[in-house]
């Protein structure tokens, strides 16, 4: 998968690298693909944790406070495009709740 990817330089202890490479070779895997998959899982897990923390903080606020926080700092609260979409959906939901009262 070299097309569309950028070569990166990272530091990994030799024993760990050698074990990982041997394991990947035994399984017929490519070490770059394994590292990529682990990084994707790491990023997704972090985003989910942020989303959960943000939701629990939002649940103890009044609706007006929630909207003010989100609208004042949308980029500070969003980890990436997926989080920004989540925030927009949350704002729509909160506004709908406010309108129905």
Secondary structure as GFF3:
##gff-version 3
##sequence-region A 1 101
A	DSSP	alpha_helix	14	27	.	.	.	ID=ss1
A	DSSP	alpha_helix	31	59	.	.	.	ID=ss2
A	DSSP	alpha_helix	63	72	.	.	.	ID=ss3
A	DSSP	alpha_helix	74	77	.	.	.	ID=ss4
A	DSSP	alpha_helix	81	100	.	.	.	ID=ss5
###
